[in-house]
Amino acid sequence: MAIDLTDVARTKNTSPPRILIHGPEKVGKSTLFAGGMVRTANGMEFDLSSAPNPIFVRTEDGLGGLDVDAFPLAESYQDVLDALAVLSTEEHDYKTVVIDSADWLERIIHEKVCDDDSVKSIELAGGGYGKGYTVATSHWREILQALDYLNKRRGMIVGIICHSNVVTFNDPESEPYDRYEMKLHQPKKGTGAKDMLSEWADIIGFANRKIHVAEKQTTSGQKVARGVAPHGLNKLNLIAAPGYVAGNRFNLPQTIDLSWDALYGEIIKHHGGGK
C-alpha cells in the first residue's frame, strides 16, 4: 500500500477510558465502580457515587452487599463471552462495564485451555513447556477485543478489577525490592496476561489503605512503630512507585481518594472523559 503525506492525520482519543484497578482484598476496588456507603477504619461514613450506569461481569462472588446490576456468576469462559456479546448486540442504558475480577477470569481461561486439551493442568496443555499459557493469551485477546468493541463502538467505560500480591521485583537499575503487582501469570520470557492488560489499559490504579506509621512508647519505655489508619477514604495511586505498579496516559496526579468522583473528576480535567 502506497502512503504519502496526504494520509497523515492528527490522532485524538475520543473513547471513554479503559481502567484497570488492582489492590489487596476488600480495599474498595469494586466499590469504586459500584458506589455505595463505606465506613472507614475510624468510623467515618461516606456515600460514594458510582460510575455511570455500571453493569458487572462477575467471575467471582465478591460484590458482597453492593447494590449494582450484574450478570449471573460466570461458570465458564463462554459465560463471559456471552455477557459481553449481550452488551454488544442488545439495546441497553449501561454506560460502564466492569470485569470483576481479572485473576478469577484467568482461572476460568486456564480451565478452558485444560478442558479443550483434556489435561488436568495448564502446565501440561499444548504438550507442556508453557504452551498452555500461550493458548491462554489468545483467549485474553478475545476478551480484550470484545471490551474494545464496547468501548469504541458502544461508548462504554471499561473497568477491570484485579487482586494484587507482593512479589520481588528485580530492577536492573537497583537492588531487588518488593512491590504490589497484579495476581496474574507472567512468564519469564514472552508476554503473559499481566503484560497484556498493562499495555491495554489507559489507566492502571493501585488501590490501598492509607496507613501512617507512628512511633509510640510502651509502658516499659521502649519505642515501637505502629500502623495508624488516618481519617478519610482509602487511596488510589495513579503513577508508578517502587512499592506498586500504576500509570496512566492522561497526566493524572500521583494519589487521589478511592472514589469515582475523585477519579473521573481528574479524568475530565486532564482528558475530557471521552464520550
C-alpha positions in Angstrom: 0.0 0.0 0.0 1.4 3.4 -1.1 1.5 6.1 1.6 2.2 9.8 1.3 1.8 12.9 3.4 -1.9 13.3 2.5 -2.6 10.2 4.6 -1.3 11.9 7.8 -4.0 12.7 10.3 -3.9 14.1 13.8 -5.0 11.5 16.3 -7.2 12.2 19.3 -8.7 9.5 21.5 -12.4 10.2 21.9 -13.3 6.9 23.6 -14.1 6.6 27.3 -11.2 5.4 29.4 -10.2 1.8 30.0 -9.4 1.5 33.7 -7.6 -1.3 35.4 -7.7 -1.2 39.2 -5.7 -3.6 41.4 -5.0 -3.9 45.1 -5.4 -6.1 48.2 -8.6 -7.8 49.2 -11.6 -5.7 50.5 -9.9 -2.3 50.0 -12.8 -0.9 47.8 -11.9 -1.8 44.2 -15.5 -2.9 43.3 -17.0 -0.1 45.3 -15.0 2.4 43.1 -17.3 1.5 40.2 -20.4 0.4 42.1 -20.6 3.2 44.6 -22.4 2.8 47.9 -21.9 3.5 51.6 -18.5 2.8 53.0 -17.2 3.1 56.6 -13.5 3.9 57.3 -11.3 2.3 60.0 -12.0 5.4 62.1 -15.8 5.0 61.8 -16.4 7.8 59.3 -19.1 7.1 56.7 -19.1 8.1 53.0 -21.9 7.7 50.5 -19.9 7.2 47.2 -21.2 7.8 43.7 -20.9 5.0 41.2 -19.5 5.0 37.7 -22.2 5.9 35.1 -24.8 3.1 34.9 -22.5 0.2 35.7 -23.0 -3.5 34.9 -20.7 -6.1 36.4 -19.5 -9.3 34.6 -18.7 -11.5 37.6 -16.1 -14.2 37.6 -16.1 -14.3 41.4 -18.8 -13.8 44.0 -17.2 -10.7 45.5 -19.7 -7.9 45.3 -20.9 -8.5 48.9 -23.7 -6.1 49.8 -23.1 -3.7 46.9 -26.3 -2.6 45.2 -25.4 -2.9 41.5 -26.6 -4.7 38.3 -24.6 -7.8 37.5 -24.8 -10.8 35.2 -25.1 -14.2 36.8 -21.8 -15.5 38.2 -19.8 -16.8 35.2 -19.0 -20.5 35.5 -17.2 -20.8 32.1 -15.3 -18.8 29.6 -18.3 -18.9 27.3 -20.5 -17.3 30.0 -18.1 -14.3 30.0 -18.2 -14.1 26.2 -22.0 -14.3 26.2 -22.3 -11.5 28.7 -20.1 -9.2 26.6 -22.0 -10.2 23.4 -25.3 -9.2 25.0 -23.9 -5.8 25.8 -22.6 -5.6 22.2 -25.8 -6.6 20.4 -28.8 -5.6 22.5 -30.1 -2.2 23.3 -29.4 -1.1 26.9 -28.7 2.0 29.0 -25.5 0.8 30.6 -22.5 3.2 30.3 -19.9 1.2 32.2 -18.9 -2.5 32.1 -16.7 -4.0 34.8 -14.9 -7.3 34.8 -14.7 -8.5 38.4 -12.1 -9.9 38.6 -9.3 -10.5 36.2 -7.4 -13.0 38.3 -10.6 -15.2 38.6 -11.2 -14.8 34.9 -7.7 -16.1 34.3 -8.6 -19.2 36.3 -11.6 -19.7 34.1 -9.5 -19.2 31.0 -7.0 -21.8 32.2 -9.8 -24.2 32.9 -11.0 -23.8 29.3 -7.5 -24.5 28.0 -7.2 -27.6 30.1 -10.7 -28.8 29.1 -10.0 -28.2 25.4 -6.8 -30.3 25.6 -8.2 -32.9 28.1 -5.4 -32.3 30.6 -5.6 -31.6 34.4 -3.0 -28.8 34.5 -2.3 -25.9 32.2 1.4 -26.9 32.5 0.5 -30.0 30.5 -1.6 -28.2 27.9 -0.3 -27.9 24.3 2.3 -30.5 25.0 3.8 -28.7 28.0 6.8 -26.4 28.2 4.5 -23.4 28.9 2.5 -23.8 25.6 -0.8 -23.8 27.6 -0.1 -20.2 28.7 0.4 -19.2 25.1 -3.0 -20.6 24.2 -4.5 -18.7 27.2 -3.2 -15.4 25.8 -5.3 -15.9 22.7 -8.4 -16.1 24.9 -7.3 -13.0 26.7 -7.1 -11.2 23.3 -10.6 -12.3 22.5 -11.9 -10.8 25.8 -10.0 -7.5 25.2 -11.3 -7.3 21.7 -14.8 -7.6 23.0 -14.2 -4.9 25.6 -12.7 -2.7 23.0 -15.8 -3.0 20.9 -17.9 -1.9 23.8 -15.5 0.9 24.5 -15.1 2.3 21.0 -18.4 1.3 19.3 -20.8 1.5 22.2 -19.1 4.3 24.1 -18.8 2.4 27.3 -16.3 3.0 30.1 -14.4 -0.3 30.7 -13.3 -1.3 34.2 -11.2 -4.3 35.1 -10.6 -5.2 38.8 -7.7 -7.4 39.8 -6.3 -8.6 43.1 -2.7 -7.9 44.0 0.1 -9.8 45.7 3.6 -8.8 46.8 6.4 -10.1 44.7 10.1 -9.4 44.5 11.0 -7.1 41.6 14.4 -7.4 40.1 15.1 -3.8 39.0 18.0 -3.7 36.5 19.0 -0.2 37.9 18.9 -1.0 41.6 18.8 -3.8 44.2 15.7 -6.1 44.2 12.7 -4.9 46.2 9.2 -6.0 47.0 6.2 -4.4 45.3 2.5 -5.0 44.7 1.7 -6.5 41.3 -1.4 -7.9 39.7 -2.1 -11.5 40.6 -1.8 -12.7 37.0 0.5 -15.1 35.2 3.7 -13.5 34.0 6.2 -15.8 32.1 9.9 -15.2 32.5 10.1 -14.7 28.7 7.4 -13.5 26.4 4.1 -11.9 27.1 1.5 -13.0 29.7 -1.8 -11.7 30.9 -0.1 -9.2 33.2 1.7 -7.5 30.4 -1.3 -7.7 28.0 -3.6 -5.9 30.5 -1.0 -3.4 31.5 -0.3 -2.4 27.9 -4.0 -2.3 27.0 -5.3 -0.1 29.9 -5.4 3.7 29.7 -5.3 3.9 33.5 -3.7 1.5 35.9 -4.6 2.4 39.5 -3.3 0.8 42.7 -5.9 0.9 45.5 -4.6 0.6 49.0 -5.4 1.5 52.6 -3.6 4.7 53.7 -1.5 3.8 56.7 0.6 6.2 58.7 3.4 4.8 60.8 3.6 6.4 64.2 6.2 5.9 66.9 4.7 5.1 70.3 6.3 4.4 73.7 5.4 1.2 75.6 4.9 1.1 79.4 8.5 -0.3 79.7 9.8 2.8 77.9 10.6 1.0 74.6 9.7 2.9 71.4 7.8 0.9 68.8 6.4 1.7 65.4 2.6 1.2 65.0 0.5 1.5 61.9 -2.3 4.0 62.3 -5.2 4.4 59.9 -5.8 8.1 59.2 -9.2 9.7 58.7 -10.8 9.6 55.3 -11.1 7.3 52.3 -8.6 4.7 51.1 -6.3 5.9 48.3 -5.9 5.3 44.6 -2.4 5.6 43.3 -2.1 6.5 39.6 1.6 6.9 39.0 4.1 4.1 39.5 6.3 4.0 42.6 8.8 1.4 43.9 6.0 -0.2 46.0 3.4 -0.8 43.3 2.5 -0.9 39.6 0.5 2.1 38.3 0.4 4.5 35.5 -1.9 6.5 33.1 -1.9 8.2 29.7 -3.7 11.4 31.0 -1.2 13.1 33.2 -3.3 12.3 36.3 -1.9 13.1 39.8 0.1 10.7 41.9 -2.6 9.9 44.5 -6.3 10.6 44.9 -9.2 9.4 47.1 -10.5 6.0 46.2 -13.8 7.2 44.8 -15.4 7.5 41.4 -16.0 11.3 41.8 -12.3 11.9 42.5 -11.1 9.7 39.7 -13.4 10.9 37.0 -13.0 14.5 38.1 -9.3 14.2 37.3 -10.0 12.4 34.0 -12.4 15.2 32.9 -9.8 17.8 34.0 -6.9 16.3 32.0 -8.6 14.4 29.2 -12.2 15.4 28.8 -13.6 11.9 29.6 -14.3 10.7 26.1 -17.9 10.3 25.2 
